[in-house]
Amino acid sequence: MPSTTAHIHVPPLSNPTDCSMPDCQDAIAIGCTGRVISAMNLLPYELYTDVPPDATDVFAAVIDEVAIGDTESSGGAPSILAELPLAVRHRRGNSALYSGQSFLETGTSWETVLVAWTGEIVNYDARIAAQVAAATASAGNHASPVMNEFKLTEIEQTKAKSLLEEAAAKSGSTIAPVFLYGGEQGRWRAYAEQVLWPLLHYILGEPSDGIEEKKWWLDYVKFNEAFADKICEIYKPGDIIWVHDYHLLLLPQILRQRLPKAYIGTFLHAPFPSSEYFRYLTKRRELLEGMLGANMIGFQAYSFSRHFISACTRVLGFESTSASVDAFGARVAIDAFPIGIDAARVQRDMDTVAVRENMVAIRDLYPGKKIIVGRDRLDSVRGVIQKLHAFEMFCQMYPEMVEKVVLIQLTSPAYAHSAKIEKKVNEIITHINGTYGMLHFTPVQHYPQQVARDEYFALLRVADLALITSVRDGMNTTSLEYVVCQRDSHGPLILSEFTGTAGMLTDSIIVNPWDSVGVAKAIHACLVMKPDRKAELEAKLYKHVTTHTIQAWVSQFLSKLVSTLASYDHSHMTPVLDRPLMYAKYKSASRRLFMFDYDGTLAPIVKEPSAAIPHPRVLDALERLASDSRNQVWIISGRDQAFLEQHLGGIHRLGLSAEHGCFMRRIGSESWVNLTETFDMGWQKDVVDIFQYYTERTQGSFIERKRAAITWHYRRADPEYGAFQARECQNHLENTVTSKYDVEVMTGKANLEVRPRFVNKGEIAKGLVHEYKDVDGTATTPDFVLCMGDDSTDEDMFRALRKVDALDQDCNFTVTIGPSSKMTTATWHLIDSAEVVKSVGELVGLADVAQEMGSSVVHETRLL
């Protein structure tokens, strides 16, 4: 059989100068070292206590000491586990993830380091564990010292680390194990597996007082910080850090704060739920912000990435596209990378002598029977209950098939044991076997245990049909392994539409697991399917599985991450404001002109416009700036006169321009000038009627009426629906009102505004430059200009100022508020309003202004 990895494009980065491939050129462009630091929840090896049979007497003595409370002579209760000799074995589960890491280590030119937790140290001898527990209970201590107070000594940790590194070295791996101590070992998994995992799979927990969840959350933070500590110890500039799965959602942002220029990719192996579900998490903001510390985030399916982007928009209010989120001054790429399996390894493992012997044994157990196989974890999302109901329906609908078919169901323990589900499964199986079984035949064979790999592959090979009915799942490796194992037998695959794999295996029989009749019909159709049709479906599935392998997934993710980092057009990147340069130009100038937008510039955007009142420190900075006779300071805003008068009118020598330049209150004046006084305002009625139409159909939207402009706000509406309605409304206005009147439709941040065409911020800015007068009243040109704004209306100012020939452009600081990737005509950028106030405060001696405002800005220092 030809190799399934020969065609795969692998980025050989250890010595990129030898390579002319595009990926190598991208790696060179970003200064990549050729090393990947992978961060995973668990090492592929686990530590366990290897207790030989002749050690029983030794442990009996230790147990007696615990029973009588004499823990001092035994070194204390926590040392009981340490007394047991440690050993290492391969960890079961996560086969696809570990296969991907193995390929990265041995099948590519990347240098790799795996950072992962050691996991709980397993007391391998169950008999000794039971004796210790019994002795502890008899001593009156109901909290097991073995698990609740575990800690290795420095010598023991060194030994454990050595054992793990030796095991890794045998497979060509380099690891950096994370050791975590204190309390019960499983505490570090609690938040991820008791809170996150259920919600990611659309399972809501029972209401509680939240006390236990808060403890779990603190452990979750410590867990992520421990990984960050370990990564920072070994990190070198230019390394790529690849963070895996929901146990480490906070890690990207922690790393971003410690290593601002690091290249970070994150992949979530679990599903990502609808934002309506994700919002139930009390720590939703922290988790989303944690993930957004990465340069790129990958998901199993496009629908999961769409849900994530929606959550960022709805929960955090970040701007986004279908493939990115703008967060903390950077653009985070979002994409889907369906994961595969190591098909070549499955092909080797399924064709051993042991597998063939087990195949014969299974066929002998069920002679003449059609075998339906299922393997699932016994939790509420794997659909075992739905599968059994569907099989029972099949037996009812097709009684002639009952004695010809057997369902062999393998189950493994869930993350959180559910006695309710286990009881329900056993009840249904008992009912089916009692109703349709006979003395010589049992239609459902349930094996609630881990089976050996040889038995597992033998079962997949002899099966006539695989039945997977997950009600919510990320990637289902059983379906992919089944396809490979059916290379010669061509057994069909029934797959739930709710598993992430369904989007890949489109030639499987896709079903709704909640529709037991539909699944029953699908089972029958597959069992009676003609051989040529089965061969046709298997050929298509086999081709997909053996080409979209775990190796291809690794290469695709890393190639996309590298190309994403290198592909940003830096010619369009707006540099962050050079504060020292601005300060130097400011100090050397004597004729200074300042123009500030209000919303999004001096004050953050809020859902309720009336709540965007200026912070006292903003007022202080403006007052100090305006008090200098060499400065002329203007607020040029879309706000109406009343708002500006109320909140900013008390500052002496501050000029105000309301409604984007329709009204002006000049410096030193108390009266307003209406620049639209002679303009026909008959257009307003038509605009109000149209805005009213969309307001009635867009929950949360409202109309703001100004004297010369009318604004429709949808900040409080559903973000996606509000944006859709805004586009519809804009088209409506442009096809009706603008063709009849000399007005224009302006798009702002979650608003539409209609205003007279001849008045805009650009004309105001240009006029202020031309009308500028020196302290003694002499007409002149300013030798320092600072203009700041955040939306499209402010771009009019930036464009106008660039076209003023009399201005020295080296002293003309136009600053947009937003990410550096934002398309703008401004020369500089700042991330948010807190940075604006900090910059202005520095000019007037208020260097601590941002801290006093409580800024939580994450500075943009990452490479885009």
Secondary structure, DSSP 8 states (H G I E B T S, - for coil): ---SSTT------SSGGG--SHHHHHHHHHT--SEEEEEEEE-SEEEEE---GGGHHHHHHHHHHHHTT--TTTT-TTHHHHHS-EEEEE--S-HHHHHHHHHHHHSSS-EEEEEEE----B---HHHHHHHHHHHHHTT--S-HHHHS----HHHHHHHHHHHHHHHHHTT--EEEE---SS-TTHHHHIIIIIIHHHHTT-------SHHHHHHHHHHHHHHHHHHHHHHHH--TT-EEEEESGGGTTHHHHHHHHSTT-EEEEEE-S----HHHHTT-TTHHHHHHHHTTSSEEEESSHHHHHHHHHHIIIII---EETTEEEETTEEEEEEE------HHHHHHHTTSHHHHHHHHHHHHHSTT-EEEEEEEESSTTTTHHHHHHHHHHHHHH-GGGGGGEEEEEEEE--SS--HHHHHHHHHHHHHHHHHH-BTTB-SEEEE-S---HHHHHHHHHH-SEEEE--SSBS--HHHHHHHHHTTTT---EEEETTBGGGGT-TTSEEE-TT-HHHHHHHHHHHHT--HHHHHHHHHHHHHHHHHS-HHHHHHHHHHHHHHHHHHS-GGG---B--HHHHHHHHHH-SSEEEEE-SBTTTB---SSGGG----HHHHHHHHHHHHSTTEEEEEE-SS-HHHHHHHHTTSTTEEEEEGGGTEEE-TT--S-EETTTTS--THHHHHHHHHHHHHHHSTT-EEEE-SS-EEEE-TTS-HHHHHHHHHHHHHHHHHHHHHHSSEEEEEETTEEEEEETT--HHHHHHHHHHT-B-TTS-B---SEEEEEE-SHHHHHHHHHHHT-TTS-GGGEEEEEES-TTS--S-SEEESSHHHHHHHHHHHTT-TTHHHHTT-------S--
